Amino acid sequence: MYAYLLLSFCVFIGVTTAKSPRPLFQWPLGDTSGLSEVLSRGPSLRKSGNHCFEFGDNVKSLPYQAMKIESETTPYLSGFLNEPKSFRDLVISLFVKPAGVPRGTLLQYQADSAEKIRIVFNPFDGSAVISFRDEYDIPAGIVVADGIAVADTWSHVVVQRAYKTGRISVFANGEKLVDEDDGFQDEITLPGVGQLWVGNTDPSTSEEGQQFSGFVSCLQIFTEVLSQADIRAAQGFCLPDQWNLDYQVRFVQTDKTSKVRCETMLPDFASKYQFITMTHLVNERDWRNLQTIFDWTDSGKTEGYFRLSADNKAPLPGTATIGNVKAAGMKTCARLCSRVSGCVSFALTSSGSDAKQCLLYDVIPAPLMTRPNVKFYMIKERFPKTEM
C-alpha cells in the first residue's frame, strides 16, 4: 500500500479501461459543471461571494472551458473532505495553465488547521516545492520539481507519495521528473478529513505572495497507486461522458463587454426546488442552488432554536417576506430559516398536503391575525441546553 499524492498535468486525454483506477472525486472546474464534483456527487469546491467566474480555452481534448483563478475574480476554491479512513495511496491530478511564470500556491490541504500537503511555485524560476506533513504535524517528505508547469501553457502534473516506502514521484505531461525516497519515516497516512484549497493558502492565514494566477481544470483525487499507463487512462475521466452530473450549469455574461460569467439556473432544473426537503439543506450543491434561485445569503449557521409564538395565527397579508416556499415540514422550515441570513421568524401551514407553506421573515411581524392551521415561530436568542 502507498500514501500517494499524484498531481497530474498531461496534455493528451487517454482512454479509460475497465482496469483503470477510478478517481474518488473529480471537479472538472469548467463552464458545464461549475464547482460540482461529478463522479460520486461528493463535496463541491465552493468559493466566497457569488458564483461568477472568468473562463478560457481548455486543453484541446477537453470539450469545455476552464476556470480562471486570480485575485480579482476567484482568489481560491475550497472544499471539505470527510473520508472515514485516512489516506494511504493518494493521487491528485489536474491540468494547469499559469499566467506567466508559475507562482503562488497551487494546492494546499489542511487538517485541524495544520497544513498537510502543499504545492507551491517559486516566483523566480517557476519550480515547484511539494511537501507533506503527517497527522502529528511532523514533516513527512519534501521534493523540488523543475518544469512541471510552463508559462502560458497547459500542463498535466502528477505527484505521488508511496505509503510503504515514502517515495515521492512527480510527473509532467507523462514524463517522470522526480522519483525520490524522501528519507522520512515510511508508512505514514494522511488525514481523510480536512479542507482542500486551490489557488491560494487558507485565506484567514494567507501568506504574502501566495496567490496563484492562471487556469485550472479537471482536479482529481485517487486513493490507489497509478502506473504511467494509469495516469494516461485516468485523464479519460475528464470527459463528460464519464460524469454523474445532475444538470449542466449555465453561465451568463454580466454584460456584453465583461469576460466574467455568472451561474444561473435553467428553468426546468429550478422546478426541482419547488418542494424543499431537508436533503436540499444539507447537500452542499443543493443548498448553493437554492441560494441562487431565491437570492438568499448563507447565514453561516447550520442550526437555530425557535419557539412557538402563536398558534392558528399568521402575519397580515402583504407582509414582506424573504422567502415563500413549500417545505416538507416544521423541521425543514426551521432549518431553512436558520440558514438564510436575516431570517428571525417563520410561519408554517400546520395541516393539509405534505407540502407545507413556509414563509420566512427578517422581522417579527406585528400584529398577527387569526388564521386556522398556521403556526408562527420566532428565533430564541439564548439557546437552551436541549433542542426543542
N, C-alpha and C positions, 0 to 999 in steps of 0.2 A: 504494500500500500504506500501511497505517496501523498504528501501535502504539497500541492502544486498551485502556483498562481500562473496562469497562462494568459498573457495579454497579446492578442494576435492581430497583426495588421498585414494582410496579403491582398494582392490586387485582383486575383483571379478566383472566381467562385467555383468550388469543387462540386461534385455530385454526391449527395448523401446516399449511403447504402444501409441495408438492414443492420450491418455490424458496426456502423459508425456510432460512437458515443453521442448521446443526445444532450444538449445543454439543459441544465437545471432551470435557468432563467435566460431570457433574451429580450432586450429592448432595442428595436430597430432604430429608434430615435429619428424617425422620418416624418414626412408630411402625410402619410397614410395611417400612421399608428400613434403619433404623438409620443406621450411618455408611458404608454401601456406596455406591460410585459405580455408577450404574445404566444408563449408556448404552454405555460402551466397556469396562466392567469394569476401570476404572482404579484409582488408589490410594484406599484408604479414608481417611476423616478420623477418625483414632483419637484416643482421649483417655487420660489417665492413670487408673490404677486399674481397677476393674471396670466393666462396661458397664451402668450404672444411670443412668437419666435421669428428668427430670420433663417431661411433655408437656402441651400445652394446645391449645385450639381454634385451627385454622389459618385462613388466608384461606378464605372460604366456598366458593370454587370448587375448592379442593383437598380431595380425599376422604381425608385422613389427618391425624393430629395433628402439631403442630410441636414441635420440640425447644427446651427452655429452656436458656439459658446464664446461669449466675450462679456466684458463688464457692463456694457451699455444695455444689452438685451437680456442675456441669460448668463449671469456670472457663475452659475453652478447648477447641477442637478443633484438630487439626493433621494435616497430611499432606504427604508429599514428592511433588513433581512432578519428572518425569525425562524431559523432552521433548528429542529430539535437536537441534532447532533453536531458536534464540532466538525470542521472541515479537515479532511486529510488530503486527498487529492483535490486540488482546487485549480480550476482553469478559468481565466478571464480573457475574453477575446473581443477586440473591437477594431474598427477602422478609424484612422485619424488623418486629418489634413491640417497641419499647423498653418497659421497665418504668419508667414515669415519664419525666422529661425525658431524652432520649438523652445518654449519657455513656460515655466509655471508648473503647477501640479495637475497632471492629467487624471490621476485617480488616487483616492485615499479611502481606506477602510478603518473605521473606529469601532471599538467595543468598550463599554464602560468609560467612555470619554477619553480613551487612550488609543493612540494610533497603532494599528496592527500591520497595515500594508500601505505603502506609498510608492507612487511612480511620479518622479519629478524631473523636469528637464533643466539642465544647466543653461542659464541665459546667455552664456558666452560662446559655447561651442555646440549646443543642442544635444549633448549626450544625456542619457537618462540614468538616474540613480534609482535603483529598485531595492526597497528594504522591507524586512519582515520583523515583527516582534511577537512573542508568544503571549499566552493568556496572562502571564505574570509580568508582562511588560519588559521582558528580557530580550535583547537583540537575538534574532534567530536567523539572520542572513542578510547580506547586502552585496549587490554587484553593480558595476558600472557598465552600461552598454552604449557603444557608439553607433550612430547611424540607424536607429530603429525608426526614426521619423525624419523626414526631409522637408525643408521649407516649401510651402505651397504645393505639396504633392501628397496624394493618397498613399498610405502605407497600411499594412496589416501586421500587427505585432503579437507575439506570443511570449508570455513569461511563465515559467514552470518551476515549482519547488517540490522536490520529492520528499514524501513523508519518511520513508525508511532511511534514506541516505542524506537528506538535506541538500541534495544537488539542485542548483538553480540553472535553468536553461532559458535562453531568450532567443526568439525567432523574429525575423522581419522579412515579410514577403516570401515566406517559405524557407529562408536561409537561416541556419543556426549561427547566431552571433556570439552567444555566451553559453558555456557548459562548464560550470564550476562547482566543486564541493565547497560549500560556504565555510567549512571549518567549525561551525557551531554544532550544538547538540542535535542529534538525529531524533526522529520520531516525535516531532513537535506538531501539535494540531493548532488550528486557527479557529477562533470563535465563530459559531454559526449565527449568532445573534449580534447584530451591530448595524452601523449606518454607513452606507456607501455614498461617497461624494465624487462627482465627476466634474472636472473643470476648475476645482479650487480645493483648498483645505476647508475644514469646518468653519463657516463664516463667523461664528462667535469668537473664534480664536485665530482668524485668518492672519497669516504672516504677510509681511510686505513682499510684493513681487510674486505672489503665488497664483495669480490669475493666468489660466491657460486661454489662449485665443486661437480659434480655428474651428474646424468642423469635425464632428464625431458621428459614427454610425455603427449600428449592429453590435452593441455591447452584449457579450455572452458570458455566462458563468457555468463551468463544468465541474463535476465532482469526481472525475476519474482521469487517469493519465491519458494523454493523447500522443500518438505517434505522429511523424511528419505527414503520413498519409491521412491520418485522422484530422489533422489540422486543416488540410486542404478540403476534405469532405465536410468538415463542420461548417464551412462557410456557406454550404448549401442551405443550411437552416435560416440564413438571412433572407432567403427568397420568400415572398408572401404565400406561396402555395404550401409552405410548411407551418403557417401560423394558425393559432387558435384565437382569432380576433373576433369579438362580437360585432364590430362595425368598423367602417372606415371613417377616420377622423377627417373633418373638413376644416381647412384653414382659409380665412378670407383676409385680403389686404385691408389694412386700416384706412388707406386712401390710395389714389391712383399712383402717387409718386413714392410711397413708402415701400421699403423692402420687407417690412415687418408684416407678418400674417398672424391673425388671432383665431383660436379654435372656436368653432361654433357647432351646434347640434343639427343634425339632419332631422327634418320634421317627423319622419316615420320612426326614427330612433327615439326621439323625445317622448313618444307615446308610451315607451316602456316605463316611464316615471310618473304616469298619471295616477298610479296607485302605489304609495310608498310603504315599504316594509322595513323591518329592522335591518335586513340584509343590505339595503341601499345605504344605510347609515354607517355600517361597519366595514363595508368594502371600499377600499381607497378610491378605486376608479369610479364606482357608482356615486360616491359622495362628491367627487370632483365634478361629475356630470350634473348632479343636482344643483351644485353651486352655479354652474354655467347657465342652466335652464332658468332658474329662478332669481339669478343675480344676487345670490347670498354671499356673505363673507363668513369664513370659518371663525368661530369664537375661540378656538384653541382648546375648548373643553370637550370631554367625551361623556360627561355625566353632569347632572344637576339635580337639585332637590326642589320639589314643588309641593304646595299644599292646596287642598280643595277650598276655594274661596266662596263659591256659590254653586248650589245645585238647582237645576231647572232655571238657570238664568244665563244671559249672554249679553255682550256689549250691544249697544244700539246699532241698528242698521246704518251702514255708511261709515262706521268707524274704520279708519285706515288700518290696514294690516300690512305686515311684511311677509306674509305667507298665507296662502289659501289653497290647501291641498287635500287629497284624500289619503288617509293613512289606515294602517291595519288595526290600530287601537291606541289606548291611552299611553302605553309604554313607548310606542313608536313616536307619537306626537310629542311626548315629554322629551324624549331623546333628541328629536329634531329641534325643539326649542332650545335645548342646552347647547347644541352645536352651531346654531345660527347666531351670528354676532348681533347683539342688541335685543334679542328676544327675552322678555321678562314675564310674559303671561301667555296663556293659550286657552281657547275654548274648543271643546270637543263634543260632537254628537255622541250621545251615550247609548243609542239603540238604533235599530234599523238594519241595513245591509252590513256586510263585512267591511265595506269601505266607509270609514268614519270621516266626517268633515273636520279637518284640523285647521284652525285659524290661529296664526301667530301674531303677537303684538309686541311693539317695542315700548309700550307704555302700559300703565294699569288703567284701563278704561273705566270711566265713571260718568253717569250712573249705569247700572245694569238693568236690563228689562227681563220680565218673565218670559221664558221660552222653554217649553217642555223638552225633555230628553237632551238637554245640553248641560255640561259641567264646565265650570270656569276655574282654572288653576293659576296660581301666582308662584313665582320663584321664591324659595326660602333663602334669605341671606346667610343665615347661620345653619351650617349643615348638621343634621342630627347624627348620632353615632351609628344608627342603623338606617337603611333605606326605608322609604315609606312603603 
